[in-house]
Amino acid sequence: MEPQKIQQLYQQLDQSVGVLQTNLKSTYVDALTETLDNLIRQEVHVENGAPTADVVTQLTQAYAGMDLQALTNAERFNLIQLLLVRAQKADRLHANLQATPNAVGLLFSLLVNTFISTEQKELTIVDPVVGAGNLLFAIAQQLAFEQRQLNLYGIDNNEDLLSLASTFSELLGKAVTFLHQDALTPWLLNQQPDVVVADLPVGYYPVDSRAEKFELREKSGHSFAHDLLIEQSMKSLKSGGLGLFIVPANLFQQSNGADLTHWLTTKVYLQAVISLPAKVFEADVAEKAILVLQNHGGQARQAKEVLLTSAPDTQQISALREFSVQLQTWAQQNFA
């Protein structure tokens, strides 16, 4: 489908979401979830008389002009990107709730392939702060080229975003198991993951009694949620498992930076810290970096030299290729 047709379909969807949102007096995210569910099931869901009969007729007519089934998987993914940006603006979502940019998924997939041989065809990947699922979907889109069999899990305590992620997964034809829980409680998984990926929420965790069980807790007051999530993720991974985290660029300058550094260099393997271009995220988001960790055990071992580098602009193909070569060269020099 031509780009202008994708844009036209997006505008039609946005208008329908707006009609439903007004009638239901809901958030944009909730109205978007219901709109996509309606389109997938080809009927307008009515509960307790809402939406009204007039709106049902209006939406039924609008849906008749929208054919999501005619889109390729890549086109559906592009449509989702547009809808997520619109939802973020409409609901004025907090930075911790905003979708992870697609570019990060591409970089994460390169890192997965750097540390886990493409000969390992089956991978279990968990995102413990999955939100609307964009990071997990972006990684799955990229790893599909290696024909890996992916077992995907998404955890979140935000029921609205989790519902939207579930609808997106159905639209994309991606089988994902979603779990509605606090990621700092024991994960309700039936297997240990090979990889954990997370765009970590930055801030304090309010449940001090739960934080007390973690080594990376603060000695007094609330603990950093992003630190606790790193520890929880690495403890949940299998031996030699890979953890890829989006973290604040000043992670090691925070108040417990010394304790964090000690934990990262004794409890796990600190393999890389990769700075992200500021343009990857919204202008008002603080600088970010990718933290690459591996559990002890299995085939994993500490790199001879921790990779400290900057990621390229993923829109520049030549720069992205150079970065991929840089990763491969570094891996050969450090793990051969």
C-alpha positions, 0 to 999 in steps of 0.5 A: 500500500502506498504511504499516502493510503496508510496516512489516509487509513490512519486519519480514518481510524483517528476520526473513528477513535475520536467519535468513540472516545467522545461517546464513551467519555474514555481515554484515547488509549481505551477508545483506540483499543476498542476501535481496533477490536471492533475492526478485527471482529468486524462489529461494533461492541456495545455494552450497557447501551454504549455506544449509542445506536446513532454512534454504532451506525456512524462507526459501522459505516466508517469501518466499511471503508477500512480494510486492515486485512489488506495491509501487509504486516510491515504496513500494519506495524507502520500504522501502529507507530502513527497511532501510538504517537497520536495516543501519546499526544492525546492522553499526554502520557507520562514519559515512562508510559510512552512507546519505545521508538522503533529504532531501539528495537532495531539496535536491540535485535543487532545486540541479540544477534551479537550475543546469541548465535543465529543457530539457536533458533528458539528464543524466549524473550520477556519485556517486564515493562511492556506497555503498549508492546512497541519494543517487543514487536519491533524486535520480533519484526527484526528477528523474523528475518533470521527465522527464529522461533520466538516465545514472547512475553510482556509484563505490565501493571498498566491494564489499559496499555496491556489491553492495547498491546494485546490488540496490537499483537492480534493485528500483527499476528504475533503470539504474545503472552501478556501478564498483568502484574507488578514486574517486581513480584515473582514473574508468572512465567512457565520458563526462564527467558533467554533474553530480557528487554526493557525500556526502564521507567525512571523514578522511585518505587513506592513499595518499600517493603517489597524493595527491601528484598533487593540488593540494589535497594536504597539504604533509606527512603524509596529505591530506584525502580529502574535499579530494582527492575535490572536486578529482578530481570537478571535474576529471572533470566536463565544462566548466561541469559542476556539483559538489554535495558534502556537506562538514563545516560547518567545511571552511574552518577545517581546517588547509589552509583557505587553500589550499582557499579559493584553489583554490575561487575560482581553479580553479572557480566557488564558487557556494554554501555551504548549511548543513544542519539538524542534524536531517537527520543522526544526532545524533552526526554533525558539522554539515554543509553543501552546497558548490556548485561549477561548472567554468569553461567552457560556459554557467557563470559566477561568481555575482555574490554567493555564496549563503550560506544555510541549508537548511530542514527538508524535512518542512515543505512551506511552508519548502521552497517558500520555499527553492525560491523563494529559489534561483530569485530568487538565480539570476535576480539573479546570472545573468540 
